[in-house]
């Protein structure tokens, strides 16, 4: 049995043919563009996602001998990316806000004034930042009222692609995307009328919420015929964090992953709802009714993309991969701490635990003896410090006793970054056979459960998730980072007001 798994990330769609034992038989990737505009706008064209998904399907189904064994399609995508639609499969706009879009600052202040941070966090699990999709809905209502009136429903990244793959049906989403809105009760698992009424967002525009394992419909006839396959079922799908946790083997309470990608994070599966008393760490409903997950997310990974494309002027993926390989070798010649150079990785602001969209990146301690290799290593170390802040929030404030953490994401193949993180966090991180593909594997596990191939995720994990070792902390590195970490935290505290003053000069 083979499943098609589509993983829609920030930079593109990855498509996979995965068998029931978790073997990746074939993969394909099609990229799409991100548009950055003044005022913290970060957008993509939803039609680009659909075209990328269809192109991946086409590439995967070229292998004629596997077509007869393809039994279904599952989709995962970024959480917090909003798609206003006029009707099924028809977007109201050709550019929509990504999870990292930070325009809704005034909308966040409106919520703060009406409800207060504690009320919102206790009910919805969302810290009060411009990230939740409810605030993006409010932004549209305020800034594009004509567009808002044309909106039939609000769906999310994966939902729009799923709609494009199946015949017209009732728009829906899964628990993880619904709970990222700031309008969904994570205990009762229902839309919160009080919040919707106060913000003026019509409940009629909100979609039905289902488990990720439910079947939405069958693949459209024209697509199936074009691919030369049967009309196979397509499931609701999952948010990328939720799918990644399962694919990393974190299916039980207090087990998680360290995701190293554009938005590095420490995520945990929870079987008992645990909230952050300091209201910083997002907690959301998981793909299945019996679980939640926490997602302590930074957006520091953008710093690597910025460094390669803007400082080193590399814009092609292959060139970037080659450059990273060379830089990593040079990093070995630079001592831990980059010889007195710190980097604050807030290149487009920061999510948890700082919750500061106005903060910006900074190199601190730069001198004439520092070279490109120092700058690059400082960027990696800055990312590891940001992850340490989130890890500390779990241990020190939420009282979670983490039992298992696995490395995943593209950065999990970067030995230097991985060692920095393990040493900074002082964790023994599990190494996986396919760390880059955890979201796709997790989606596949959910799909196979949905059709009864596996009775539960525990059985699926025993077959599909393959650990190959552990990344253990380096004591010397850990000692150095213990010295630098307080300075890193103090640097942000001292620069916070400066960032706010500089905001007026940014375009």
HELIX and SHEET records of a PDB file:
HELIX    1   1 UNK A   46  UNK A   60  1                                  15    
HELIX    2   2 UNK A   64  UNK A   69  5                                   6    
HELIX    3   3 UNK A  105  UNK A  114  1                                  10    
HELIX    4   4 UNK A  117  UNK A  124  1                                   8    
HELIX    5   5 UNK A  133  UNK A  143  1                                  11    
HELIX    6   6 UNK A  145  UNK A  150  1                                   6    
HELIX    7   7 UNK A  157  UNK A  165  1                                   9    
HELIX    8   8 UNK A  175  UNK A  178  1                                   4    
HELIX    9   9 UNK A  193  UNK A  199  1                                   7    
HELIX   10  10 UNK A  203  UNK A  205  5                                   3    
HELIX   11  11 UNK A  221  UNK A  227  1                                   7    
HELIX   12  12 UNK A  240  UNK A  247  1                                   8    
HELIX   13  13 UNK A  302  UNK A  306  1                                   5    
HELIX   14  14 UNK A  307  UNK A  311  3                                   5    
HELIX   15  15 UNK A  317  UNK A  331  1                                  15    
HELIX   16  16 UNK A  372  UNK A  392  1                                  21    
HELIX   17  17 UNK A  393  UNK A  398  3                                   6    
HELIX   18  18 UNK A  410  UNK A  413  5                                   4    
HELIX   19  19 UNK A  415  UNK A  425  1                                  11    
HELIX   20  20 UNK A  435  UNK A  437  5                                   3    
HELIX   21  21 UNK A  438  UNK A  450  1                                  13    
HELIX   22  22 UNK A  457  UNK A  464  1                                   8    
HELIX   23  23 UNK A  475  UNK A  502  1                                  28    
HELIX   24  24 UNK A  503  UNK A  505  5                                   3    
SHEET    1   A 6 UNK A  24  UNK A  31  0                                        
SHEET    2   A 6 UNK A  12  UNK A  19 -1                                        
SHEET    3   A 6 UNK A   2  UNK A   8 -1                                        
SHEET    4   A 6 UNK A  70  UNK A  77  1                                        
SHEET    5   A 6 UNK A 233  UNK A 235  1                                        
SHEET    6   A 6 UNK A 215  UNK A 218 -1                                        
SHEET    1   B 5 UNK A  24  UNK A  31  0                                        
SHEET    2   B 5 UNK A  12  UNK A  19 -1                                        
SHEET    3   B 5 UNK A   2  UNK A   8 -1                                        
SHEET    4   B 5 UNK A  70  UNK A  77  1                                        
SHEET    5   B 5 UNK A 238  UNK A 239  1                                        
SHEET    1   C 3 UNK A  35  UNK A  37  0                                        
SHEET    2   C 3 UNK A  41  UNK A  44 -1                                        
SHEET    3   C 3 UNK A  96  UNK A  97 -1                                        
SHEET    1   D 3 UNK A  90  UNK A  91  0                                        
SHEET    2   D 3 UNK A  82  UNK A  87 -1                                        
SHEET    3   D 3 UNK A 153  UNK A 156 -1                                        
SHEET    1   E 2 UNK A 172  UNK A 174  0                                        
SHEET    2   E 2 UNK A 208  UNK A 210  1                                        
SHEET    1   F 2 UNK A 184  UNK A 185  0                                        
SHEET    2   F 2 UNK A 190  UNK A 191 -1                                        
SHEET    1   G 5 UNK A 282  UNK A 285  0                                        
SHEET    2   G 5 UNK A 292  UNK A 297 -1                                        
SHEET    3   G 5 UNK A 265  UNK A 270 -1                                        
SHEET    4   G 5 UNK A 255  UNK A 259 -1                                        
SHEET    5   G 5 UNK A 404  UNK A 408  1                                        
SHEET    1   H 2 UNK A 342  UNK A 344  0                                        
SHEET    2   H 2 UNK A 362  UNK A 364 -1                                        
SHEET    1   I 2 UNK A 429  UNK A 432  0                                        
SHEET    2   I 2 UNK A 467  UNK A 471 -1                                        
END                                                                             
